[in-house]
Amino acid sequence: MFDETNVTRLSIPNWEAVFRVELVPGVVSIVAIHDTTRGVALGGCRISQYENEAEALTDVLRLSRGMTFKNAIADLPLGGGKSVIICNPRVEGEERLRILTEFGKFIAWVNREKDDYITAEDMNTTVADMIHVKQYARNICGISVDPSPYTAWGVFASIEFAVDYFAMDLFEGNRTLEGKRVLIQGLGKVGKKLLEYLTNAGAQVLVSDINTAALEAAKKEYPQTIIVPADGIMDEVVDVFAPCARGEVVTKKNLDNVNFKILCGAANNQLQNTQTGNELQKKGVIYCPDYIANMGGVCSIQYMELEGSSEEDAMKKIQLTVRKMLGLTFQAAFKNNFSFSESVDHVVKKIVWGKKDGNLDLNNESLFPLTSHSEPPVID
């Protein structure tokens, strides 16, 4: 039974509220509400077997902050939050239901005074899980809409736009995905759908996953797909690298091994830190900020589940919003001489909290001389 006396409120600077509770013996959950300036905090719940609670706390804090930024730059009337459950994601049957039951009661307790946090499915949680949780808490989404395909659609739209935007500098003016080499890391629900979109667009798709069954299924459905060993990702020379699994795929340790022109995927927190983003740009690599590229999922919940839009209208709006916000990010980077990772933070902070001034020691004109002058128009 859920016992509110077991809930601990953690004191984390710059986060509105962070709560921790043991749902059942040995299974801890953390809810992080980062910011509600624009509205109730929305962010999914992921189940993961973290090494320890410190790692889980770091993850949920970064993810919740990312949701504030994602929801803001998607122009949604929402704040940012996230939740994690620390246990084996393969837990099944009565044990899983018991954990989800207590999690639902925990969410209800978090919202006992007012609606501060809405959750939905995320990594290792399903629509069925959220249906069960909703029996105990009202603030649950991602039930009538599975956000995964729409996340993939947003990533595809981002890749398509980035290739088009930087065609003159990177691809000798070739603005299409036809023949472009794209490496997808992670063939979960999002990665598999992204594979479909890219293949249909004529891209040469490479895939990597620690799950051999997922690789075999992808190869069977799309025989032209090239399988890459999990430890050989950085050895592949590709046009686009699309991480669709865990974060921190680009770090200080592997920066020298980067063999791609564009980084654009569904994974959260793809860069180890801001400095990594700066160094990546000095190499002439385009970074499509993850919380723009992967906004399609949360947008689908807002548009279809909360507002009642049709799937066709939602997909059009996701595509237009992704293109608009990537264009704004790229233009702000050239105008202010920011890296793309710094530029998106600048844009979002201005949206949420007001203008932030600053500059970086970069020379975007020398890195992207054609694009920085031509600046293709942003689609309204």
N, C-alpha and C positions, 0 to 999 in steps of 0.2 A: 504493500500500500504506500502511496506517495505521502511523504511526511515533509511538510514545508519547513519544519525546524531543522531539516538536514541541508537546506539550501544555503549556500554561502555566496555573498555578493563580493566579487573581487574588485579591488580598487585599481583601475587601469586609466591613467591619464588620457584624455581626449576620446574616451569611449563613454557613452551615456550610461550604460549598464552592462555588466558582465556577471552572469550567474552560473554557479556550478553545483551539481547535485549527483549523488550516487543513485541511479535509477533502481538497480537491483544489485545484490552483492557482486562487486568486481566490475560493474559497468557504470562509467561516469558519463554525464552529458554536460556540455557547456553551451550556453546561449550568449552570444555577444551582440549587443545593440550599439552600433557605432554612432549613427546620427539620424535624427528624425526631423531635421530642418524642413525638408520638402514633403514630409508625410510619414506614415507608419513604415517602420523598417521591414523590408522584404528580403528574404534570402533563404535558400534551401537548407535542408539537414543532410549531412553526409555521415555515413558509418565507416569508420576506419580503425584498423588496429595500429594505433600509433605506438612508437617506442616507449613513450611516457606521457604524462599529462602536460609537461612543459611543451613538448612538440605539438600536442593537440591545441593548447592554448595559443601558441604562436600561429598555428594554421587558422583557427577560427577568428583571431583578431585581424589577420591580413585579409581573410576572405570577407569579413564583415565590412571592413574599410573599402575593399574592392566593390562591394555591392552598393555602398553609398555613391561611389564614383560612377559605377555602371548605370544605376538608376537615374542619376543626374544627367549624364551625358546622353542617355536614351530619352531624355525629356519626359520622364515618368514622374507622377506626383507621389513619389515614394522615397523613403530613406533607406539606409543600409543596415542589414543584420545578417547573422549566420548562426547555425547550430551544428554541433558535432556530437556523435555518440561513439565512445571509445570501446570498441569490441570487435570481434571477428565478423567481418561483413557477410560471411557465409552462414551465420547463425540462422537456424530455421525453426519451423514448427511452433510449438507452444512457448519455447524460450524466446523466440523472436517477438511473438505477439505480446508476451509479458513485458519485454523491454519497450516496445512501441506504446503499450498501454500507459506505462509510467511516464514515458516521454510526453505523451499527449497531456497527461495531468500536469506535467512540468510546464508545458506551453500555456496551459490554462492558468496556472499560477502566475506566470510571467505577465500575463494580460489581465490579471485579476482586477486591477483598478481602472485601466484604460487600455485601448488597443495600441500596443507599442511594437509588436513583432508578429509578422506573418511568415510561416514557413511553407516549404514545398519539397518535392523530391530533389535529390542531388546525387552525388556519387554514392553508389551502393544502396540507395533507397529507391523504391518503386512507387508507381501509382497505387498499387494494392496496399503498400505500407501507409501511404498518406490517407487512404480511405479508412484504414483502421484507426489511425491517430485522430482523425476528424470526429470519431465517436466521443472523444474526451476533450477536444478543444475546437473552438469555432474558427480560429484564424489559420486555416489550412487551405492551401491552393495546390495547383498541379494535379487535380483530380479529373476534371473533365477535359483537361488539355495536358498532353505529354509534351513538355517543353523541349525535349531532346532534338527532334527533327528541325525545330525552328532555330535552335542554337546552331546546328549544322548549316542551316540556310544563311544565317548571319555571317558565319565564318566564310562560307563560299562567296557571298556578296562582297566581303572584305577583301578576299584574295583577288577576285575579279577586278575590284576597284583599284587596288594597289598596283596590279600589273598594268592596268590602263594608265594610271596616274604617272607612273615612273617608266613608262614604255620607252621614252626617248633616251633616258639615261642608262637603263638597264637592259633593254631588249631591242635596240636598234629600231624603235618605232613600232614594233609588233605588239599590238594592244590586246590580243586575244589570249585565251588559255590553251589554244590548240598547240599541242606539242610541248608545252611547258612541263618540266619535271617537278612534281610536288610530292613531298614525303610526309605521310600522315603517321604520327606516333600515337598509338592507342586506337584500338578498334572496338570501343564500347558503342553505345547507342549513337553518340554524336559522330564518332569517327567513321562508323559504317555508313551513315547517311551522307557524310561529306565525301566519302569514296564514290558513292553513287553520283552525286552532283558533279564532281570533278571529271569522272570518267565520261559522263554524258556531254561534258563541255570539250572533250577531246584532249584533256591533259594526260600525260604519262604519269601514272600514280604509283608510288612506292609506299609500302606499308610496313610497320614494325609494331610488334606487340609481344609481351611475355607469354600470352595465351596462344599456344600453337593451334588450338582448335579454331580460334577466331581468324587466324591467318589462313588456315586451310579452307574455311568457309568463304573468305573473301576471294581467294584464288579460284575456287570452284565457280563462284558467281561472276567474277570478272577475271577471266583467264589471262588477260594482258597485264594484270597487276604484278608488280615486282616485290618480292618479299625481302626485307632487310633485317639481319640479325639485330637484336636489341642493343648489343654492344658495338654495333657498327654504324649507328646513326650519323655520327659526326664525320664518318669517312666518305659518305655519299655526297657527290657534287650535284646539287639540285637548285632549281630556281626559287622554290618556296618550301619552307619547313613549317609544318602545321602540327604543333604539339596538342594532343587531345586527351592527355592523361593527367598525371600529377604535375605540379608546378616546379619552378626553379630548374628549368631545362638548360638555360644559358647561365653559366657561372664564371667566376674569375678563372677557374681551373680549365674550362674548355673553350674559352674565348678564342684562343689561338688556333683552334681546330674547326672554326666555323666555315662551312662550305656552302652556304646558301645566300641568296640575295634578299629574300623577304622572309621575315618571321611573322607568321599569322596563323593562330590556332585557337582552339576552344579552351585550353587549359588556363586556369587562373594563375596569376603571379609567375609568369614564364621567366622573368628576369630575376636574378638573385637580389639585386638592389638597383638603385638609381645609377650608381657608378657603372654597373654592368651595361646599362642602357646607353650611357654616354660612350663607353668604349666600343660598343657594338656599332654605334653610328659612325664613329671615327673610322671604322672599317668600310663604311659605305653601305651598311646593311639597313634595310627598311624594317622598322618594327611597327606593326599594326597593334596598338595597345589592346591587351586582352579584353578589357572591359568594354571596348567598342566591338571587337570582333565577336565576342560571345554573348552579346546583349540579346540576341534573338529569342532565347528561352524565356527570360524574364519579361520581354516585350510581349511574347505570345500569351503569357498569363494575364498581363494587364489588358491587352487588346481583346482577346477571345473569351477569357474566363470572367474578368471583371467588367469589361465594357460590352461584351456580346458581339464583337465584330466577326465577320466571316473569315474563314481561313485565307481566302484569296486576298481580301483587303489587308489582313494582318501581314501576310508575306510581302505584299507591295510596300507596306509602311515600314517593315523591318529593313528591307533593302534600301529604301530611300533614306531612312534615318542613319543606317550604317555608312552610306556613302557621304551623307552630309557631314557627319561628325568626324569621319576620317579626313575628309577634305579640310574641315576646320582645323583639325589637329596638325595636318601637314603644313597648311598655310601659316598657322601660328608659329610653327617651328622655324620656317624660313624667315618670317618677319622678325622674330625675336632672337634668332640664332640659337634656338633650343634644340636639344635632342628630342626625338619623337616621344620618348618616355617622359621627359620633363614637360614637353608641350601639352600632353593630354592632362597632366596634373594641373598645369597652369589654367587650362580651359575649364576643367571641372571645378577647381577651387573658386574661380571667378563666378561660375554658375551658382555654386552653393553658398559661398561665404564672402564673395567680393573679389576685387582685383588683387593679384599677386604679381609684383614686379620681380624681375631677375634676369640673369643672362648666364650663358655658359661659354666656356672656352672651346667653341666649335666654329667651323667654317662650312656651313651648309652649301654655300655657293660653289666651293671647290669640289665638294663631294657630289652634288647634284646640280651641275651648272645649267642644264637644259630645263629641268623641271622647276627649279627655283625661279626661273624667269617666266616660263610659260604659264605655270599654275592653271591647269584645266579647271573650268568652272565647276562649282559644286552644284549638284542637282537639288533643287528645292523640293 
